[in-house]
């Protein structure tokens, strides 16, 4: 169960689905080291922005990132 976020006198939530695809849809995410590096970079960026990283899933040539704010 996710609680609503309070901002000033309002309550709500925002959820976003982001997809990242490398140029020419190259299969760069087959390498576990690349996936780990990207996952850590996404986590660090989300923490810096104060948003939650709900899920991060990789295909061979793209990433799905689900964030909430």
C-alpha positions as CSV (number, residue, x, y, z in Angstrom):
1,X,0.0,0.0,0.0
2,X,1.5,3.3,-1.1
3,X,0.6,6.5,0.9
4,X,-0.3,9.7,-0.8
5,X,2.4,12.4,-0.7
6,X,1.5,15.7,1.1
7,X,2.7,18.9,-0.6
8,X,1.4,22.1,1.1
9,X,-2.3,21.7,1.5
10,X,-2.7,19.0,-1.1
11,X,-2.3,15.2,-1.3
12,X,-1.5,13.1,-4.3
13,X,0.9,10.9,-6.1
14,X,2.8,10.8,-9.4
15,X,4.0,7.7,-11.1
16,X,6.0,7.6,-14.3
17,X,7.2,4.9,-16.7
18,X,10.4,5.9,-18.5
19,X,12.0,3.9,-21.3
20,X,15.6,4.4,-22.4
21,X,16.8,2.9,-25.7
22,X,20.4,3.2,-26.9
23,X,21.2,4.5,-30.4
24,X,20.4,1.9,-33.1
25,X,18.9,-0.4,-30.4
26,X,22.2,-2.0,-29.7
27,X,22.2,-5.0,-27.3
28,X,24.3,-3.3,-24.6
29,X,22.2,-4.5,-21.7
30,X,23.1,-8.2,-22.2
31,X,26.2,-7.5,-20.1
32,X,25.4,-7.8,-16.3
33,X,28.1,-5.2,-15.5
34,X,26.4,-2.6,-17.7
35,X,23.0,-3.4,-16.1
36,X,24.5,-3.0,-12.6
37,X,26.2,0.2,-13.5
38,X,23.0,1.7,-15.0
39,X,20.9,0.5,-12.1
40,X,23.2,2.2,-9.6
41,X,23.3,5.4,-11.7
42,X,19.5,5.5,-11.8
43,X,19.3,4.8,-8.0
44,X,21.8,7.7,-7.3
45,X,20.0,10.1,-9.6
46,X,16.6,9.3,-8.0
47,X,17.9,9.8,-4.5
48,X,19.5,13.1,-5.5
49,X,16.1,14.3,-7.0
50,X,14.1,13.0,-4.0
51,X,12.0,10.6,-6.0
52,X,11.5,6.8,-5.6
53,X,12.8,4.2,-8.0
54,X,10.0,1.6,-7.9
55,X,11.3,-0.8,-10.5
56,X,14.1,-1.1,-13.1
57,X,13.8,-3.8,-15.7
58,X,16.2,-4.5,-18.6
59,X,15.6,-5.9,-22.1
60,X,18.5,-6.7,-24.4
61,X,18.2,-3.2,-26.0
62,X,16.2,-1.0,-23.7
63,X,15.4,-0.2,-20.0
64,X,12.1,0.3,-18.3
65,X,12.3,2.5,-15.2
66,X,9.3,3.2,-13.0
67,X,9.6,6.1,-10.6
68,X,7.3,7.9,-8.2
69,X,7.3,11.3,-6.8
